[in-house]
Amino acid sequence: MQTIDSDVIVVAAGPSGLAAALTAAQGGAQVTVFEKASTTGGTANMAAGLFAVESRHQRIKNIGPTREEAFKIFMDYTHWRVDARLVKAYIDKSADTIDWLESLGVEFAEPATMFSGSHPTWHLVKIGAGGYTPQAAAGMMKILTEKAKEAGVKIHLQTPVRKIRKEGDRIVGVVAEDRSGESIQGNAKAVVIATGGFCDNLEMIKKYTEYEHGRDLFSQRVPGVEGEGIRMAWEVGAERTEMNIELVYGMPAEMEPEVASIFREPHLFVNLHGERFMNEEVMRNPAFTGNAISRQKKRCAYLIFDGNTKNHMEKKGLHFINHVFPFTKFENLDAQIETALAQGNKQIFVADSLEELAEKTGIDFNGLQTTIGEYNKSCERGHDHILGKNARYLRPVKEPKFYAGRHYPTGYGTLGGIKINHKTEVLTKDWEVIPGLYAVGTDACTIYGDSYVFVLPGNSLGFAVNSGRIAGDHALRYMGAFNK
């Protein structure tokens, strides 16, 4: 068996793991990272930016919120169902993390909101002079990887950790396996678990959440993210936490962004009974919409509009414009929809009559007729007396063709599993610290309660990087105490 000695071992090289590794290395620690995949970066390679408040960019623009305001917004949103000390530690660290990333060579665009009513906390990563792209954070992960190596971090790819080693009450390292199948005993004073949750483990999703992937949930699956870090933490005495999906909503099919965007507008939204169940304005918040759909029959819902509304969108663009869906005008939506249907999209429906639309979708026709009658009257009056939608979004459903898009709960990944404190130290069921063990990122993220805090956008990547830095800092302090 091969033996590797380090001060700190980090399990996985995603955003939280690389942040922890580089932070510890910059503090003088010898750091080893074991990564299961053949590349670094993890889910951050599909991300755009991260949360921060009181950053240099916000101060230049004189925009809020402040740390104190963000903390209040965060805790009010979650109804204080989360660890306030952990939330505060994360928020307070966030501006310094932007400075730290910039010192490494990461560039950021002007802080952005997710939707009207949210706050400009989303620090979008830039790629050179090109600006924002939906996967821009992949460039940030490349920089973190390079800087970690320059700082002496040893990164072993295709080398999964199989076990966390514990002697008495202390963590002493891990057992990993290299690409040839040979075991590696990694000795360390501290271990940081950063394996990214369990989004590719359908059994864990079914067992620990209320959803079944492929039936009533269509969340992202990142190959290899199977919850091993959580399982290994439990094996050495870590307490379990609430385990959730970072729930949003969407249409589980491949399609062009322009097509997806028109089915996320605040048009008529009904369930299989043909009934409205939410004020469609709320659709701008993906987490709230995912929650609402989850309460409907078969956990699905249909966004419906007619030919006139389709024509209006082609000319005027979207109501809900953001960095994900920035479209202000369209050309020939019918052709784009036909292309999607020809490619096998089973979530879009087009019909010449409401009766045909009901037959294709499975929506109860009588219920749909009643709802559309009520809805069209609300459009005529300019007042939605059923659910109170703003009059600017009221457009009748009258003129063929009729279009529907079927939505289900979706998600960006999983949340929670390992209980930690505000220092990211792993806790037992008796709330005692397991000396030398830390957990970061989505393996330990329970700060959202039951709904992702979209009013302060950028939290997925933000918590990952900041919790990693917090773990790196406290691992260094633990090592100092350990050596005395």
Rosetta blueprint (number, residue, H / E / L):
1 M L
2 Q E
3 T E
4 I E
5 D E
6 S L
7 D L
8 V E
9 I E
10 V E
11 V E
12 A L
13 A L
14 G L
15 P H
16 S H
17 G H
18 L H
19 A H
20 A H
21 A H
22 L H
23 T H
24 A H
25 A H
26 Q H
27 G L
28 G L
29 A L
30 Q L
31 V E
32 T E
33 V E
34 F E
35 E L
36 K L
37 A L
38 S L
39 T L
40 T L
41 G L
42 G H
43 T H
44 A H
45 N H
46 M H
47 A L
48 A L
49 G E
50 L E
51 F E
52 A L
53 V L
54 E L
55 S L
56 R H
57 H H
58 Q H
59 R H
60 I H
61 K H
62 N L
63 I L
64 G L
65 P L
66 T L
67 R H
68 E H
69 E H
70 A H
71 F H
72 K H
73 I H
74 F H
75 M H
76 D H
77 Y H
78 T L
79 H L
80 W L
81 R L
82 V L
83 D L
84 A H
85 R H
86 L H
87 V H
88 K H
89 A H
90 Y H
91 I H
92 D H
93 K H
94 S H
95 A H
96 D H
97 T H
98 I H
99 D H
100 W H
101 L H
102 E H
103 S H
104 L H
105 G L
106 V L
107 E E
108 F E
109 A L
110 E L
111 P L
112 A E
113 T L
114 M L
115 F L
116 S L
117 G L
118 S L
119 H L
120 P L
121 T L
122 W E
123 H E
124 L E
125 V E
126 K E
127 I L
128 G L
129 A L
130 G L
131 G L
132 Y E
133 T L
134 P L
135 Q L
136 A L
137 A H
138 A H
139 G H
140 M H
141 M H
142 K H
143 I H
144 L H
145 T H
146 E H
147 K H
148 A H
149 K H
150 E H
151 A L
152 G L
153 V L
154 K E
155 I E
156 H E
157 L L
158 Q L
159 T L
160 P L
161 V E
162 R E
163 K E
164 I E
165 R E
166 K E
167 E E
168 G L
169 D L
170 R E
171 I E
172 V E
173 G E
174 V E
175 V E
176 A E
177 E E
178 D L
179 R L
180 S L
181 G L
182 E L
183 S E
184 I E
185 Q E
186 G E
187 N E
188 A L
189 K L
190 A E
191 V E
192 V E
193 I E
194 A L
195 T L
196 G L
197 G L
198 F L
199 C L
200 D L
201 N L
202 L H
203 E H
204 M H
205 I H
206 K H
207 K H
208 Y H
209 T L
210 E L
211 Y L
212 E L
213 H E
214 G L
215 R L
216 D L
217 L E
218 F L
219 S L
220 Q L
221 R L
222 V L
223 P L
224 G L
225 V L
226 E L
227 G L
228 E H
229 G H
230 I H
231 R H
232 M H
233 A H
234 W H
235 E H
236 V L
237 G L
238 A L
239 E L
240 R L
241 T L
242 E L
243 M L
244 N E
245 I E
246 E E
247 L E
248 V E
249 Y E
250 G E
251 M L
252 P L
253 A L
254 E L
255 M L
256 E L
257 P H
258 E H
259 V H
260 A H
261 S H
262 I H
263 F L
264 R L
265 E L
266 P L
267 H L
268 L E
269 F E
270 V E
271 N L
272 L L
273 H L
274 G L
275 E L
276 R E
277 F L
278 M L
279 N L
280 E H
281 E H
282 V H
283 M H
284 R H
285 N L
286 P H
287 A H
288 F H
289 T H
290 G H
291 N H
292 A H
293 I H
294 S H
295 R L
296 Q L
297 K H
298 K H
299 R H
300 C L
301 A E
302 Y E
303 L E
304 I E
305 F E
306 D E
307 G H
308 N H
309 T H
310 K H
311 N H
312 H H
313 M H
314 E H
315 K H
316 K H
317 G L
318 L L
319 H L
320 F L
321 I L
322 N L
323 H L
324 V L
325 F L
326 P L
327 F L
328 T L
329 K L
330 F L
331 E L
332 N L
333 L H
334 D H
335 A H
336 Q H
337 I H
338 E H
339 T H
340 A H
341 L H
342 A H
343 Q L
344 G L
345 N L
346 K L
347 Q L
348 I E
349 F E
350 V E
351 A E
352 D L
353 S L
354 L H
355 E H
356 E H
357 L H
358 A H
359 E H
360 K H
361 T H
362 G L
363 I L
364 D L
365 F H
366 N H
367 G H
368 L H
369 Q H
370 T H
371 T H
372 I H
373 G H
374 E H
375 Y H
376 N H
377 K H
378 S H
379 C H
380 E H
381 R H
382 G L
383 H L
384 D L
385 H L
386 I L
387 L L
388 G L
389 K L
390 N L
391 A H
392 R H
393 Y H
394 L L
395 R L
396 P L
397 V L
398 K L
399 E L
400 P L
401 K L
402 F E
403 Y E
404 A E
405 G E
406 R E
407 H E
408 Y E
409 P E
410 T E
411 G E
412 Y E
413 G E
414 T E
415 L E
416 G L
417 G L
418 I L
419 K L
420 I E
421 N L
422 H L
423 K L
424 T L
425 E E
426 V E
427 L E
428 T L
429 K L
430 D L
431 W L
432 E L
433 V E
434 I E
435 P E
436 G E
437 L E
438 Y E
439 A E
440 V L
441 G H
442 T H
443 D H
444 A L
445 C L
446 T L
447 I L
448 Y L
449 G L
450 D L
451 S L
452 Y L
453 V L
454 F L
455 V L
456 L L
457 P L
458 G L
459 N H
460 S H
461 L H
462 G H
463 F H
464 A H
465 V H
466 N H
467 S H
468 G H
469 R H
470 I H
471 A H
472 G H
473 D H
474 H H
475 A H
476 L H
477 R H
478 Y H
479 M H
480 G H
481 A H
482 F H
483 N H
484 K L
